[in-house]
Every structure is written in C-alpha cells, then in structure tokens.
Amino acid sequence: MTIPARVDVGGFVGQIFVVVLLVVVAIFVVVVLFRSIRIVPQAYAGVVERLGRYQRTLSPGLNILIPFVDRMLPLVDMREQVVSFPPQPVITEDNLVVSIDTVVYFQVTDARAATYEINNYLGAVEQLATTTLRNVVGGLNLEEALTSRDNINTQLRVVLDEATGKWGIRVSRVELKAIDPPLSIQDSMEKQMRAERDRRAAILTAEGSKQSQILEAEGRRQAEILRAEGDKTAAVLRAEGEAQAIQYVFDAIHKGDPDEKLLAYQYLQTLPKISESASNKLWIIPSEFTNALNSFSTAFGGGDKRTNSADTGAGGTTSTS
C-alpha cells in the first residue's frame, strides 16, 4: 500500500498572492502612466488644477502631470469661433418692433480667465450682444437702423470687446445678418420704394428728353453755322475766282493789244445780257452803243463816216417795258 505525498498548500497560496500582486501593480502603473501623460492637440489649451487650485495652463503637445494630485479640466478651444444667435425682437426709436439676427466672431485668448472668470462665456456673449443691440438700435429709427448697419456693427464690437476682455475673450467682428421689420411696414416700404422708383424713372425720362432736345437744337445750330460758313467760303472763293478771271482777261486783252473793231464786237456781244433776267421791265442803252455800231459798220464797209459821227454825237437812252 502506497502513501500519497503531502500537498504544499501554503506555497500554492503564496504563488497566487504574488501573481495577483503583480497584476495589481501592473494595473496601478498603467493607471499612473495614463494619468500622468496628457497630450494636448494644436489650437487647444488645458487648465491644470493641483489639489483644487489653478496650477498652470498646458500648451499643445506632450505634458506630464502628477498622478492623483493634478487634474486637467476640459480642453479650451483657442480658435476663432463664429456663433449665430437666434433673432431678437428690438424696439426702435419710432416704436417699431424689428427682428434682428446677429453673428459674433470671437476668440479665447486666455484659457485661465475663460475658465475661472465666467461660468459660461458663450451664453454671456449672447446675452451681452442682445442687450447691447437693444441699446444701440433703441436710439435709431427704422430707416436709420436699416441704413446704418456698419455703424451698429462697430458699436456692438467695441462694447462687446471691452466687456469680454476680462473674460479672456477677444471679439473681432459683429455682423447683423438680417433686420426684419413687421409685415405691414414691409408693405408700406415696398410701396414707397415703388413710388420712388417711378419718380426717378419719370425724372430720368424727362431729363433724357430734355437732353435730346438740347442736342438736337445744338446740332441744328452747328449745321446752320457750318452751312453759313460754307456759303461764305464759297462766295469768297467764287469772288476770288471771278476777280482772277477778270484779271486774266484784262491782262490778256492788254497783252493782245486789241483794236477798236474787236472791242466793238465784244461790246455788242455783252450788251444783250442786260435783259436776260425775266424780271427786267426797263433797261437802258448807253450812249456808247451808237459808237459801237458806227465802229462795227465802218469796219465792214458801212456808210459815210461823217454821217455816222454826226449821228453818234448825240447819245440817248431807250426804255422798253
């Protein structure tokens, strides 16, 4: 008969205890490492508290904390943020209720101030923008509020930037997205704008007609002036041409040294032109006409020169009607 070996219970329990202890130590080390190492993304900042008090602000990158002593609060976004607030009813100076939508551009510049100086900086910015908007628009009438957006935006930005400076927030821009007056006022404004457009159209039409008439009159005047200048130039040139022609004829006659026969013939050819006009009822024959006839007849073998000379001594005029 064989006797079984005695089991070492104490050694077995000791081994289990060692294994458990090693596992606990490993878990503890992992937890310590997890709580000690913090990685902060770019454009974010982390506020660290040590035993409940502010200790420091973590910058982006790898950071080491003291486990179970340091605690990091939720990360703060340091980028510029755009927040659109819902429409807010605002009463203008002329007691009209308008609905205004605002858009605020702001950026957290101090994570510590944004964490400890204000409970909810986003809600605070919204409420401050609403109250400031009512104060600014309350001093303007509807027309000024609709046409002075830049002025309103500037005033809102200045007030918000001054008020949020101690919260570690910088307000860069404030924009009025929409200003909606009541429906009855919108109808009246549309009628007014339509009447204004009709008035401007009538004025522009009248001015266009006036300008057209002025231009037409100016064109006619210029045409008359140019026509008169053309007639004047033509008359001057015609007179100069006739003068030159007469001068050429005169020079040619003197150079040719004509005798009395040729002169008498030319005189007889020119004389009938006196009565060419249809309106002439009376024309005068000069006394030289008989002398020209006498010279002409003598040249072609006419009668007695003495008789002709006696006849031509008495000049006369003849009229016909």
Buried (B, 14 or more C-beta within 10 A) or exposed (E): EEEEEEEEEEEEEEEEEEEEEEEEEEEEEEEEEEBBEBEBEEEBBBBBBEEEEEBBBBEBEEBEBBBEEBBBBEBBBBEEBEEEBEBBEBEBEEEBEBBBBBBBBBBBBBBBBBBBBBEEBBEBBBEBBBEBBBEBBEEBEBEBBBEBEEEBBBBBBEBBBEBBBEBBBBBEBBBBEEBBBEEEBEEEBEEEEEEEEEEEEEEEEEEEEEEEEEEEEEEEEEEEEEEEEEEEEEEEEEEEEEEEEEEEEEEEEEEEEBEEEEEBBEBBEEBEEEEEEEEEEEBEBBEBBBBBBBBBBBBEEBEEEEEBEEBBEEEEEEEEE
